[in-house]
Amino acid sequence: MVFSDLFFIYVFIPAFALCYLLGGLIDKHILGDAGSKSLAARNTMLVVFSLIFYAWGEPTYVFLMLGSVLVNYLCGMAIHRSTARRKGALAVGVGLNLIILGTFKYLGFFARQLIGLGMEVEAPEIALPIGISFYTFQSISYLVDVYRKDSPVQRTFKGLLLYISMFPQLIAGPIVRYGTVADEINARHVSRDDIAEGVYRFLIGLGKKVIIANQFSEIADQFLVTDFANLTASGAWVGILAFTMQIYFDFSGYSDMAIGIGRCLGFHFNENFNHPYCCDSISDFWRRWHMSLGSFFRDYVYIPLGGNRRHQPLNIFVVWFLTGMWHGASWNFIIWGLYFGFIVMTEKYTLLRVKDRIPGVLLHVYSLVLVVLGWGIFYFEDFGQMTRFFTVLFGGGELHDFVTESALASNFWLWVVAVLFCMPLRRQAAQGIARLFGEGTPTEQAIVMTARLVYSVAALVLSTALLVGATNNAFLYTRF
Amino acid sequence: MKKVYTFIICLLFATGAVVFCAFPRSTYSQIEKRDLAALPEFSFEKLFDGSYTREISSWFSDTEPFREELMAFSMYINEKKGMAVQGEENITFHAGNAAAEDDNRTIDDYENNVTADENAKLADSGTIIVGSGPNVRALMIYGGSSNGGGCFAEMVNKYKRTFGSRVNVYCMAIPIATDFYLPDKAKGRSHSSLPTIRNIYAHLDPDVKAVNVYTTLANHAKENIFLRTDHHWAPLGAYYAARQFAEVAKVPFKPLADYEKRVVHRFVGSMYGYSKDRAVKNAPEDFVFYVPKNVQYTTTYINYDLNEQLRVVSESKPYQGQFFTKIKDGSGNAYLTFMGSDFKLTKVTTGTHNGRRLLIIKDSFGNALPGNMFYSFEEIHVVDFRYFTKNMTAYVNGNRITDILFAFNIFNCNASGACNRVVKYLTQRDGTYSAPTPSRSAQPASTNPADALLPTDDQMPDIAPAIDSRQPEQTDPTRPTPQQSALPQDPQESAEPVITAE
């Protein structure tokens, strides 16, 4: 199931909300007492609905996920209980997670490389289980955090299952660290503010996905899904710019929805995006883009390898290789990762040293061009297509035809809205209103909430209309 | 304040949930002219491979209550997200090439003098929207080449060889609106039918008579010979084509003065559903057709009942009906005026007595032809290429047919499955109610959006989807099953390779 599905919005969410509220009543009147507040019934509801949510799209792989959680639960307990063998238990746990990920995501890729080298192996056809890249990474973070004693061990299987399978973040992130939610699994409080903020955040995400990203996906496909016979240079640029918009609004929309639903349940996930297209360098871009992945690699790969103390270039290479590879079992993703690794390294010794003396506009343009070209590498898994795309992009074909104008003109306001929403408009508007009317005053509150209400109603109504009859609607990052 | 916000939004969600779960679900889409998805049947196999839940999700979003309204709203948003671009309305009129119409196998090039400078934009299903305002026109993309259509020529030749000198056989390959109205700036986006038509005519046996309607239509391109909002030609275009055919066949033909002009007002045709562009909906047109005056004729139909695979499973007894069906103003089904549908065998007996009896083997484009021939032939039999249950050889001989006209639009000229089927009619036994099971039914989905509207009539929702019992103007007792009303896909035809631009 995906978030931007009418079935999810109007069947799953209402059904879940009712059951969760019912769970709340059971917790209050049957399981809990004045002294101890119970979350048992609510957590059960959350786990059950999460499993339904996952099984809806992966009716068989749900057992793989359950098995993975069980393994991690046992390893976590072993790390916690044993003193002598805790390192071994960690190694076994992390190893098993990597084996699961390697088997289901990369085995076919490895086999094809071996075949390419002339070896006679059979390339297995294994379908990628949705969200496996996210939940194995979360499992690894759990084991390492328990090992490092950064987080307490999860003593119940249900608790760990809740953490891993929680449907808001299950299939496309953000990669929620165990430490972030460890306390909230068994003790959380939801205020009215939480619900209002959470619902608002969810609708921001829904709007980003349905109103913006889905439209851009049509534009991008119009130019990029092609045999290149008709593609012009201007079309290639518009196509890849449309994909640039699509992937940001798609992925950050999903993160918004996940954070929003989590908030309504009392969980506080970390932010995953911070207006990445406002970056002034590629290093800056990666501090703003998919932050949960970047920090995962920093804390669980880069620093353990030695960080900037030992063989830093090697560490950087490894991290970017893995960052690329995490996105998919294909060379283009690895190249895409190394491309950014190379730029980040270069920036470290050049640009970042003189950055203060360069006008902001130039820095911004420089970064965006490199990011957009990066998406060109990212988009095409087939090398022949990628080469032809870049040839056309840099003028090795027809330069222009009417289709480009038509894609720009007939989506004019979409482009305008998208560019505006790439900037921290909401934050600036909120700050402006606070300055004008005084922070926390009733007038300020009234204006803010009215604006939110207008936006929310519009987003929900528009999204619903746009989703009717929509077919090609899956989130991009559920593939990774 | 936050309480109010949460309350209103939750109320909105709850309302949506109640409406979408409890209100009666939509079953038919007027805009797309198709029946909507049905609730999938449960099986454990489907549950475990994930298709059951997937079908539930798509069924849910396909059959939303108030679907039409929401869809219209969604198209409204899509229209508003763009900037209005005004096309230059400097249409220059040139006299068309006065081609030598006696030699029907040599076809001159046509230069678009009507909409050459218009604006163009790409819309859904690879359609091209030309111009703006009340004269907007939606075009299909054609991907065929100069190698296409060989099967069509072979089929026609086969008929000629079967019946020999007793029967005249004519070949009419009908171009589409794109051939005449594609603006210059969109030239690279669609091929012309002309190379295919030339190829077809080059492959015809010498004793088959070609009917060059390409030049005929080109000469009248500034008139309303094609519908702007539908994929069919307009009855006027068919009239000129019929005149050209009459000239080749050397039969009498009457000027338009002998016809009564009738109009279905506010017609918006199939291209709206394809392009999903509101500019098309906002530019309805008059569907003008011509009913012969001063001639007696009786129309006899045999109706076919079809199964889900669009195979004929049974047929009605012959009965007399109207040739011209009354269609209400504002209906999207105006093209059903002629004979009401494709699922039938039609025989028209006219008051003309000249010993000439015509059989037309056609797709839906051909439906607009016979109404112009009542002065020309004493009997006209109309067979849709997709549906025929008798032995064609016996049918032609038994009805003492003197002339056979093949009239296919350029997409179907490329459909070798269609051609093979029509050849099979020559030898099939009387009462053939189900054709052989398809041997190659799977066709890889094309990734090129430009192919979406290619290549055969069988893949286009033709006029079939319009048949629906909810539309009161239908006099046709044939009520196809839901699947027929969706894209009619014949397994045999769909196995044919998709024509791609090359």
Interface residues (C-beta under 8 A of the other chain):
Chain A: M1 D5 L6 F7 I9 Y10 V11 I13 P14 A55 W56 G57 E58 P59 T60 R192 D193 I195 A196 V199 Y200 L203 Q215 D221 Q222 V225 T226 D227 A229 N230 E398 D401 F402 V403 E405 S406 A407 A409 S410 N411 F412 W413 L414 Q445 A446 M449 R452 L453 S456 V457 L460 L462 T464 A465 L466 L467 V468 G469 A470 T471
Chain B: M1 K2 K3 V4 Y5 T6 I8 I9 C10 L12 F13 A14 G16 A17 F20 C21 S29 E32 L47 F48 D49 G50 T53 R54 I56 S57 S58 F60 S61 D62 E64 R67 L70 M71 F73 S74 I77 N78 K80 K81 G82 M83 V85 N119 A120 K121 L122 P183 K185 A186 G188 R189 T447 N448 P449 A450 T500 A501 E502
